[in-house]
Amino acid sequence: MSEDQKPPVDQRAGREPSRQPVFLLPAPVTALCGLLLAIHLAQSLVLNDGGRATMLTWLAFVPYRIVDPFAYVGGAWPLIWTSFTHALLHASWEHVGFNVAWLAIFGTPVVQRYGAVKMLVLFFVGAAIGAWAFAAIDHGLDEYLIGASGGIAALTGAAVRFIFQPLVVQVDELTGERRVVGRRLGTLADLVRNPTARIFSLAWLVLNGLAPLLPALLGPDTPTIAWQAHIAGFLAGLLLVPLLERKHP
């Protein structure tokens, strides 16, 4: 190879350009997405019909246990843990795929701002609040609730409070250098005043509020959407996120 045919080299670093990371998602978000996918893969490939029925009995949230505790094995006790475990199960690959995509979008800013532990706490608290909102309206129906939507809705509601706010810039007193330090958490009044945040929030609430009409519009085979869990989870994240903010003396 002649001199003028040598491959280009990064002259500034004196070596080949550094490689970019394969995964751009924060590790906690990637891990939670991977867990949801792995659980659905396991239940699809490993469990037979009887195993899936047993899994739903002990891990899905069944509001009818409130009305008739003796209708299911275990009585009303599973309502305690299934308020959280239902968020780990999904009905189909489309279901888990949509939730994983939404989790990647809105879980990322939450974990970047608050860390993994607070993100997971908000996720599972939102899932539980969503489950009990579902129970408050549909407790008389003999059906179960599964899916991470309530928890992801809580992360979405939390993220809405700061992702649309203006950047906060600090100026060094000595050098005059300007440095972006993040975005402040907006108040509910800020949420109303900010056009993007206001439109996003209203669209979320309206679209989920219209979900009960989908079977009439698209046919009886349309998958049931737990709109109650979505709305309750979103409002939970919207209202609880100030508790995650670091307290300064």
Summary of the structure (lengths in Angstrom):
residues: 249
radius of gyration: 22.8
end to end distance: 65.4
largest distance: 83.8
contacts: 713
relative contact order: 0.12
helix: 62%
strand: 6%
